[in-house]
Amino acid sequence: MSNEQKTVTAFCDDVLGTMDGVELAGRIAGGEIRAVEAVDAAIARADRVNPQLSAIVTKGFDRAREAAGAPGALGPGLLCGVPTFVKDNDDVKGLPTLYGSRAVANVPVKESSGFVEQYESTGLITLGKSATPEFGLTGTTEPLANGPTHNPWNTDYTPGGSSGGAAALVASGVVPLAHANDGGGSIRIPAACCGLVGLKPSRGRLVAVHGSEFMPVALVTHGVVSRSVRDTAVFCEAAEQYSRNTALPALGRVEGPGREKLRIGWFTDAPDGSACDPAIAGVVQDTAALCEKLGHSVEAGPNPFQPDILEDFFVYWGALAFAIRNFGKLSLGVRVEKEKLEAFTHGLSRYFRTHLASAPFSIARLRKFGAQYARAFERFDVLLSPVVAHETPELGYLRTDVAFDTALERLAHFIPFTPMENISGAPAIALPMGRSPKGLPVGVQFAAPLGNDRRLLELAFALEEARPWPLCP
């Protein structure tokens, strides 16, 4: 780690080098590298940088070595032998699921979740569990259970949340890609903060979060954060081979830029009309100009969404905290010790109670939002916007133990662009298209109508080809 720049990097001259997952899997399949060597190299990297990052909650290194060395370990998965981490809010057999909370017992689970089975069917080898804030409820990763996770670009700053541990491990070079999930921006926000690719797939594209079928609005979608577009594209292709939702257009293999010339609408103002930071707006505008140079039709305009939908979103977000606090065993399948919950979780639960009378109307509006979202695409194929409204904040700014009203206001101001796709179920992708004056990555978001994940990946390939993004220094 550089004391001057406070960067943390695991990249070195080992068998992993600077390869992405696709290249690594190809070399393993070709016999140039053994899966055990790749796993051992990733473990060595993790041991070297995790003391500075605090991105790993539970190590499953012995389990990973065993999986990599088992007879017949290299199956047909497109990412066979590639080391990875699973976010600590989903179940991996033999490891505990702690949800970033002191209120959950540290007990290994007996079975992997349906999604983790899909995830590992791609050939990925899980090294352990990555850090998340308590129950993934905020946009930073600073749980009281195991302390703050640090951004490898500058350890004074947050890696974002709630998939902050995953993003820190990928950006620093420990693994090429890692599991993330997104209920209000939790794939895209850390991708933007850490200079990564972060696709929130269409709702139903991947195996759903356990229990989401009982939710009035299924906000959370699984995915990955990666350093290359092709890693995300190949992961989605491989996952589709395990389980395909026939209600959505097939994704198939996406290998590069598409030929379609898109109608792209772009904006930088939040739903309430407030401006984002000039540094963020400048990167969005510059990306719009690049899209136009690539032959797309580009048009600036106002944010097409109204601020009341965000108010409804936070009421529903509070309902999730209320369910966790009071019905943890029913909602999560684990016992939650209320007295050990963080202040922000208690605060969100109280926030829901204060809006209890209006909550049914909020939920009804959220359920109808898909039609409003679709209208935003009557003239456009894709919408371009910021991922977050201001530069990546320093650790402590979004801490969950500050006064609740302050914490909620800061969070709402930071993430006004990402919840729309969670509410509607539509896909969106964060791409690292610039740097802030402080040298931190700045991401932009491209969003599309439900089912149009392929269009976003093709556009992402074109932008990556036109302006490759750097690895963490």
Buried (B, 14 or more C-beta within 10 A) or exposed (E): BEEEEBBBBBBEEBBBEEBBBBBBBBBBBEEEBBBBBBBBBBBBBBBBBBEBBBBBBBBBBEBBBBBBEEEEBBEEBBBBBBBBBBBBBBBBBBBBBBBBBBBBEEEEBEEBBBBBBBBBBBBBBBBBBBBBBBBBBBBBBBBBBBEBBBBBBBBEBBBBBBBBBBBBBBBBBBBBBBBBBBBBBBBBBBBBBBBBBBBBBBBBBBBBBBBBEEBBBBBBBBBBBBBBBBBBBBBBBBBBBBBEBEEBBEBEEBEEBBEEEBBBBBBBBBBBEEEBBEBBBBBBBBBBEBBEEBEBEBEEEEBBBEBEBBBBBBBBBBBBBBBBBEEBEEBBEBEBEEEBBBBBBBBBBBBBEEBEEEBEEBBEBBEEBBEBBEEBBEEBBBBBBBBBBBBBBEBEBBBBEBEBEEBBEBBBBBBBBBBBBBBBBBBBBBBBBBBBEEEBBBBBBBBBBBBBBBBBBBBBBBBBEEBEBEEBE
